């Protein structure tokens, strides 16, 4: 298991007309995620050229912390259960910081 910090970049393309709802749900998910023991940060960004494009930048202490996040009630209930159905596309990239 990876014991290095893990950073997550997630790019969401929101279905037309659903961005306000996604951002409202994401506010709660982000607040709960920031409370997790292994969370280093959770930042939400919105494209300046396409408001339906949301970028998440998240940091976790290690792979175990990321797995705990993905198993959490708020991730499963809000992100997977409510937000993902409102997305056209979802891309997630896991990285290890080099500096």
Buried (B, 14 or more C-beta within 10 A) or exposed (E): EEEEBBBBBBBBBBBEEBBEBBBEBBEEBBEBBEEBEBBBEBEBEEEEEEEBBBBBEBBBBBBBBBBBBEEBEBBEBBBEEBBEEBBEEBEEEBEEEEE
